[in-house]
Amino acid sequence: MPESAAQQSLAEVPLRELVACHECDLLMHRPVIGDGERVECPRCGYELYNHRPQVIRRSLALVLAALLLYIPANFQPIMQMSMLGQSSHDTVWSGVLGLYDSGMQSIAVVVFLCSMAVPLLKLLCQLLVLLSICLNMGRGYGLLLYRIYHHMREWGMLEVYLIGILVSIVKLADLAELSVGLGLFCFIALLLVQVWLEVTMSPHQIWEALAGEDRHARH
């Protein structure tokens, strides 16, 4: 088919049947794929989207697991430090309070938002989005919450906070007696579950499910 004829036929195709490559901007027909299959751009090879089996159920299980880990990760002791006969138990929340009480209110607010508030809001948005799909109700609110979730993704920086904790442990190891608490293991588990959730919760399938285009989204 000549290129002009192909462009003309493509212009007559409804937008919901088209897909554009995020890397090279190639516009093409959106192919229908099954579970475990993926779509790649024929021009640059970029993965456009894939179709994972039981994505809603798996994502919902991971969200619930992350919410269960959230409280011990932030309020259980991360480490216990003993120095000169005095001992202290440090948690994420006590770290925020310590920064605030020491006169660094702005830093305390940033740490609170990036390590506690935003990760929790992200999980709640994901939970409500998945419930709206599972219960087949409130799809409009689900679309809004999913957009909000995407805007908050850059603000949740648990991995940066974890690196700060590990650096602190290494630097204090020669100055005081340190012991790792339950909170650190829960914090690491929470970070790993959130990474797993990001991989499992396919944006393409979530958008399709929220729009009512994926009949098998709840299975």
C-alpha positions as CSV (number, residue, x, y, z in Angstrom):
1,M,0.0,0.0,0.0
2,P,1.4,3.5,-0.9
3,E,2.5,5.6,2.1
4,S,-0.1,8.3,1.4
5,A,-2.9,5.8,1.2
6,A,-1.7,4.2,4.5
7,Q,-1.6,7.6,6.2
8,Q,-5.1,8.3,5.0
9,S,-6.5,5.0,6.2
10,L,-4.7,5.5,9.5
11,A,-6.3,9.0,9.9
12,E,-9.7,7.4,9.6
13,V,-9.1,4.9,12.4
14,P,-10.7,5.8,15.8
15,L,-8.1,7.0,18.4
16,R,-8.9,4.1,20.8
17,E,-7.6,1.7,18.1
18,L,-4.3,3.5,17.7
19,V,-1.1,3.5,19.8
20,A,1.9,5.8,19.6
21,C,5.5,4.8,20.5
22,H,6.9,6.9,23.4
23,E,10.4,6.7,22.0
24,C,10.1,7.4,18.2
25,D,6.4,8.7,18.0
26,L,5.4,6.1,15.5
27,L,1.6,5.9,15.2
28,M,0.2,2.4,14.5
29,H,-2.8,0.2,15.0
30,R,-3.1,-1.2,18.5
31,P,-2.8,-4.9,18.3
32,V,-4.9,-7.2,20.5
33,I,-2.7,-9.5,22.6
34,G,-3.3,-12.3,25.1
35,D,-1.9,-13.1,28.5
36,G,1.9,-13.1,28.7
37,E,2.3,-11.3,25.4
38,R,3.8,-7.9,24.7
39,V,3.8,-5.3,22.0
40,E,7.1,-3.7,20.7
41,C,7.5,-0.8,18.3
42,P,8.4,-2.1,14.8
43,R,10.7,0.9,14.2
44,C,12.8,1.2,17.4
45,G,12.0,-2.0,19.3
46,Y,10.6,-0.1,22.4
47,E,8.2,-2.1,24.5
48,L,4.8,-0.3,24.2
49,Y,2.9,-2.5,26.7
50,N,2.3,-6.0,27.8
51,H,-0.5,-8.1,29.1
52,R,0.1,-9.8,32.4
53,P,-2.3,-12.5,33.7
54,Q,-4.4,-11.7,36.8
55,V,-2.9,-8.3,37.1
56,I,-5.7,-6.9,39.3
57,R,-5.7,-9.7,41.9
58,R,-1.9,-9.8,42.1
59,S,-1.7,-6.0,42.5
60,L,-4.4,-6.0,45.1
61,A,-2.5,-8.6,47.1
62,L,0.7,-6.6,46.9
63,V,-1.0,-3.4,48.0
64,L,-2.5,-5.0,51.1
65,A,0.9,-6.5,51.9
66,A,2.5,-3.1,51.6
67,L,-0.2,-1.5,53.8
68,L,0.4,-4.1,56.5
69,L,4.1,-3.4,56.4
70,Y,3.7,0.4,56.5
71,I,3.0,0.7,60.2
72,P,5.9,-1.4,61.6
73,A,8.3,0.0,58.9
74,N,7.7,3.5,60.2
75,F,6.9,3.1,63.9
76,Q,9.0,0.0,64.9
77,P,12.7,0.7,65.9
78,I,15.0,0.7,63.0
79,M,18.1,0.4,65.2
80,Q,19.1,0.6,68.8
81,M,22.1,2.7,69.7
82,S,24.0,2.4,72.9
83,M,26.7,5.0,73.7
84,L,28.3,6.1,77.0
85,G,25.8,4.1,79.0
86,Q,22.8,5.6,77.2
87,S,20.6,3.8,74.7
88,S,18.0,5.0,72.2
89,H,15.5,3.4,69.8
90,D,15.2,5.2,66.5
91,T,12.3,5.0,64.2
92,V,11.3,6.8,61.0
93,W,8.7,8.8,63.0
94,S,11.1,9.6,65.8
95,G,13.6,10.8,63.2
96,V,11.0,13.3,61.8
97,L,10.2,14.5,65.3
98,G,13.9,14.9,66.1
99,L,14.5,17.0,63.1
100,Y,11.5,19.2,63.9
101,D,12.5,19.6,67.6
102,S,16.1,20.5,66.6
103,G,15.0,23.5,64.6
104,M,15.0,22.0,61.1
105,Q,11.3,22.1,60.5
106,S,11.6,22.4,56.7
107,I,13.8,19.3,56.5
108,A,11.4,17.5,58.8
109,V,8.5,18.3,56.6
110,V,10.3,17.1,53.5
111,V,11.4,13.8,55.2
112,F,7.8,13.3,56.5
113,L,6.3,13.8,53.0
114,C,8.8,11.7,51.1
115,S,9.2,8.8,53.5
116,M,5.8,8.6,55.2
117,A,2.9,10.7,53.7
118,V,3.4,10.3,50.0
119,P,4.1,6.5,50.1
120,L,1.0,6.0,52.1
121,L,-1.1,8.2,49.8
122,K,0.2,6.3,46.8
123,L,-0.8,3.0,48.4
124,L,-4.2,4.3,49.2
125,C,-4.7,5.6,45.7
126,Q,-3.7,2.2,44.3
127,L,-6.0,0.4,46.7
128,L,-9.0,2.5,45.7
129,V,-8.2,2.2,42.0
130,L,-8.0,-1.6,42.2
131,L,-11.2,-1.8,44.3
132,S,-13.1,0.4,41.8
133,I,-12.1,-2.1,39.1
134,C,-12.9,-5.2,41.2
135,L,-16.3,-3.9,42.4
136,N,-17.1,-2.3,39.0
137,M,-18.1,1.0,40.6
138,G,-16.7,4.5,40.9
139,R,-14.7,4.2,37.7
140,G,-14.7,8.0,37.3
141,Y,-13.1,8.4,40.8
142,G,-10.7,5.6,39.9
143,L,-9.5,7.5,36.9
144,L,-9.0,10.6,38.9
145,L,-7.1,8.7,41.7
146,Y,-4.9,7.0,39.1
147,R,-3.9,10.3,37.6
148,I,-3.1,11.6,41.1
149,Y,-1.1,8.5,41.8
150,H,1.1,9.1,38.7
151,H,1.7,12.7,39.8
152,M,2.9,11.5,43.2
153,R,5.2,8.8,41.9
154,E,8.3,11.0,41.8
155,W,7.8,12.2,45.4
156,G,7.9,8.8,47.2
157,M,11.6,8.2,47.8
158,L,11.9,5.3,50.2
159,E,15.0,4.1,48.6
160,V,16.8,7.4,49.3
161,Y,15.8,7.2,53.0
162,L,17.0,3.6,53.1
163,I,20.4,4.6,51.8
164,G,20.6,7.3,54.4
165,I,19.8,4.7,57.1
166,L,22.5,2.4,55.9
167,V,25.1,5.2,55.6
168,S,24.2,6.2,59.2
169,I,24.7,2.6,60.5
170,V,28.1,2.3,58.8
171,K,29.3,5.7,60.2
172,L,28.1,5.0,63.7
173,A,29.3,1.5,63.9
174,D,32.8,2.6,65.2
175,L,31.4,5.1,67.6
176,A,28.6,3.2,69.4
177,E,27.1,-0.2,69.8
178,L,24.4,-0.7,67.3
179,S,21.7,-3.4,66.9
180,V,19.3,-3.6,64.0
181,G,15.6,-3.5,64.8
182,L,12.5,-5.0,63.3
183,G,11.6,-1.7,61.7
184,L,14.6,-1.9,59.3
185,F,13.5,-5.3,58.0
186,C,9.9,-4.1,57.6
187,F,11.2,-1.0,55.8
188,I,13.3,-3.1,53.4
189,A,10.3,-5.4,52.8
190,L,8.0,-2.5,52.2
191,L,10.4,-1.1,49.6
192,L,10.7,-4.4,47.8
193,V,6.9,-4.9,47.8
194,Q,6.4,-1.5,46.3
195,V,9.0,-2.2,43.6
196,W,7.2,-5.5,42.8
197,L,3.9,-3.7,42.7
198,E,5.3,-1.1,40.2
199,V,6.3,-4.0,38.0
200,T,3.1,-6.0,38.4
201,M,0.6,-3.1,38.1
202,S,0.7,-2.7,34.3
203,P,-0.4,0.9,33.5
204,H,-1.8,-0.1,30.1
205,Q,-4.1,-2.8,31.7
206,I,-5.1,-0.5,34.5
207,W,-6.2,2.3,32.1
208,E,-8.1,-0.2,30.0
209,A,-9.8,-1.7,33.0
210,L,-10.8,1.8,34.3
211,A,-12.1,2.7,30.9
212,G,-14.1,-0.6,30.8
213,E,-12.2,-1.8,27.7
214,D,-10.7,-4.9,29.4
215,R,-13.4,-7.5,30.0
216,H,-11.0,-9.8,31.8
217,A,-9.5,-7.2,34.1
218,R,-11.1,-8.6,37.2
219,H,-10.1,-12.2,36.6
